[in-house]
Amino acid sequence: IGGVSMSALAKYLLARGLEVSGSDMAAGERTEELISLGVRVSVGSDAENPCLSEADEVVYTSAVSDDNAELSAARRAGKLVRKRSELLGEICGDFSHVVAVAGSHGKTTCTAMCAHVLKETGVRFAAHIGGEDCEFGNFYMNGSDFFVTEACEYKKNLLDIRSDRAILLNIDRDHMECYRDLDELVETFRNYCEGAELAFVCADDERCRNLGDFSTFGIDAADADYRAVDLRQTGERYSFTVAEYGKALCRIRLNAAGRCNVYNALAAFAAMRGYGFDEREIVRGLETFTAVKRRFECIGSYGGASFICDYAHHPREIAATIATAEGMCRGRLYAVFQPHTYSRTKLLMEDFVKALRPVKNLMIYKTYPAREYFDEAGSAKTLARNVGNCLYAESVRELRTW
């Protein structure tokens, strides 16, 4: 229950007047926040957890293994057991309009941007965000007209969500441990788009573009329905003009760094225009967005150096983050990278090496395993050995020393 998405769902259920309890393997800021809101939280996985016997329904994240003690006990007791995505799909039915944001990269930022636009329009809405927006946190609700949420492709969870406006930012080789091959992943995204009343896909992403006859957005594709033109760069922040079906409509000045955010903002703009919102309201909403925590977030400075935290965990995201940092850096750039899961590192090893090898001052830190067991072939130490010309750390003490 301490995960970003699960804790946001707990907040929604609380807002609807339901009694919520849950468990997590470790206590943290989110579990403490939920406790302060009245949620009963236990630490660890215990089949004797008293919350289980009292629960009418048990919801679990797909990251939990089938042999989890509490999950197994709930099934033996005959409880109604559902995946997180199934509950999310049911919640979508509580709202008049649903915006879903999918893609291998950028989901959280684009979802938060949509939330800022909805607030600016004055409609009643709720936002379920897979990260901590600087204004909304991971959940916000003031009504049930509109709902904006992320749609994650892990284990095809996004197919449990039915939206009237679907955004697809990109398609990349990620979560491949859940798919037979790339074709199955692409087909899953196609099914997601076809399940929406109106879908908006990135025309600059070849896999997205070839999915079918959907509305498009992009920068390079001249025939995109919504296109960012006349891009201008100040530091690492961009401004651009939105061309709607070939006609210049308005100009946006982003307050979030990185070229990738031009795509995120353009996707949010297209989806909001799909509801008929005035372009001036959309622009104001997008310009109020500054950042999501751990998405190129400046967490402080020391000795004249800025410290940037970013959740980039895929080679394509890493390359984009490094490029943005290099564009801002007036001196030397140092990078610490912690791989996220052994399976991703193993499956995309060649791509990780390609993204990290150009970094001159690089420290690779031991893998964050999440739901997985140790696999030397996909370990951070193996990655460091393959990258070469970098350092490897096993402890926070080593990181501090460096």
C-alpha positions, -999 to +999 in steps of 0.1 A: +000+000+000+031+023+002+036+024-035+027+056-054-002+041-073-016+019-045-015+048-019-033+070-044-061+044-048-063+042-010-069+079-009-096+077-035-114+049-015-111+070+016-126+100-002-156+078-011-161+069+025-148+033+025-127+018+052-091+010+040-063-011+055-032-025+039+004-037+043+038-029+028+072-046+032+087-014+047+073+017+063+079+050+046+066+085+040+035+072+021+025+047+047+029+074+074+007+097+053-019+070+050-019+063+087-024+100+094-055+097+071-069+069+091-057+038+072-045+008+092-011-002+079+009-033+088+046-038+079+056-071+064+036-100+048+018-120+074-010-145+067-024-138+101-028-101+094-061-092+112-070-068+085-075-097+061-102-113+081-122-081+082-118-071+046-146-075+021-121-072-008-084-076-012-066-056-039-030-064-048-004-048-071+010-070-100+045-066-085+034-090-057+042-126-063+014-153-064+030-170-034+027-139-012+016-150+023-013-125+026-025-130-010-025-167-005-044-164+028-070-141+012-077-166-015-079-195+009-105-175+029-126-170-002-121-132-003-128-112-034-093-107-048-085-083-076-055-067-092-048-030-088-056-024-124-090-041-121-099-018-092-087+011-112-109+000-141-139+000-118-130+034-105-130+048-140-167+040-141-174+065-113-165+094-137-183+109-166-150+113-186-117+094-183-083+104-197-057+075-197-020+081-204+001+052-217+036+048-231+070+034-222+082+069-211+066+101-198+033+088-184+036+104-150+046+138-163+019+139-190-007+127-164+003+156-141+001+181-170-034+169-178-044+175-141-030+210-142-051+217-174-083+203-158-078+225-128-074+256-149-106+248-168-126+248-136-141+213-141-146+189-112-120+161-115-097+136-099-061+128-108-043+095-101-006+102-107+022+077-106+045+101-089+045+132-067+034+163-086+047+194-069+011+207-064-012+177-064+010+150-049+000+115-062-038+121-058-062+150-061-099+151-062-126+178-061-154+161-081-163+132-104-167+147-139-132+140-152-106+114-142-070+113-154-048+083-147-018+064-159-022+032-179+007+009-173+017-018-198+032-041-171+014-075-174-011-058-198-027-039-169-036-010-192-062-032-209-083-031-177-088+007-182-116+020-204-112+056-213-129+080-237-096+098-243-064+077-246-029+091-249+000+069-262+033+087-259+057+061-273+064+024-276+098+010-265+112-024-254+103-024-217+087-049-194+097-075-220+097-102-193+058-099-195+056-103-233+064-130-258+081-105-281+079-069-293+050-077-316+028-087-286+037-055-268+028-034-298-005-053-302-013-046-266-009-009-271-031-011-302-058-028-282-055-001-256-060+027-283-089+008-300-107+006-266-110+043-263-135+066-279-107+088-292-069+080-290-040+104-296-007+088-306+028+102-313+034+106-350+072+108-345+073+073-329+073+048-358+056+020-338+028+044-326+023+058-361+018+024-376-008+013-351-038+025-370-060+055-378-057+075-347-053+112-340-017+122-339+007+147-323+044+153-329+073+177-337+089+162-368+059+147-386+046+174-409+012+157-411+006+154-373-029+167-363-013+186-334+023+197-341+048+217-321+065+242-345+089+271-341+107+255-311+129+278-291+152+269-263+162+289-233+186+268-212+168+235-212+133+249-212+113+251-245+086+272-260+067+263-291+037+271-312+009+246-314-004+240-349-038+224-349-045+206-382-019+228-399-031+262-384-010+280-358-032+282-327-012+294-296+022+295-280+033+276-249+063+283-227+071+253-206+085+255-171+097+219-171+131+211-185+139+188-214+127+183-250+108+152-240+084+175-222+074+192-255+059+158-264+042+154-230+027+188-232+016+184-268-001+151-260-019+167-230-029+196-252-044+173-279-064+153-254-078+183-237-087+199-271-105+166-278-130+177-251-134+211-267-116+231-240-104+266-250-068+267-260-060+296-236-071+276-206-050+246-218-019+268-222-023+284-188-027+249-172+004+236-190+025+266-180+016+261-143+032+227-144+068+227-131+078+192-122+071+158-108+094+147-080+123+126-092+117+137-128+147+159-133+141+174-099+168+196-084+171+184-048+197+208-036+233+221-041+266+217-024+300+232-031+287+250-062+272+219-078+235+212-084+222+178-075+195+164-099+173+134-092+157+115-120+138+083-122+151+074-157+154+036-156+153+027-194+182+034-218+162+058-238+152+078-207+188+077-195+201+091-227+175+119-226+183+128-190+220+129-196+215+151-227+194+175-207+220+176-179+248+182-203+229+211-218+226+228-184+260+219-170+287+247-171+314+225-156+319+188-150+289+164-150+289+134-126+263+106-128+252+079-104+230+053-120+211+026-101+196-001-124+159-009-117+153-047-118+176-075-130+153-085-158+153-051-175+190-047-172+196-082-186+171-079-215+184-044-225+221-048-215+234-037-249+212-005-249+222+003-213+259+001-222+254+023-252+235+050-232+260+050-202+294+045-219+297+082-231+294+095-195+329+105-183+323+105-146+300+075-139+292+055-108+269+025-111+252+016-078+239-019-068+206-029-084+172-019-070+156-054-073+119-044-067+100-077-071+129-098-084+156-122-071+193-118-078+204-125-113+241-120-120+236-116-157+214-086-151+232-072-121+246-037-117+281-052-113+278-070-146+266-038-162+295-018-148+319-044-161+304-042-196+303-004-196+340-002-185+356+031-175+332+036-146+331+029-109+308+005-090+294+009-055+277-015-031+270+009-003+257+044+004+290+051+022+309+045-010+286+069-028+291+095-002+329+091-004+329+095-041 
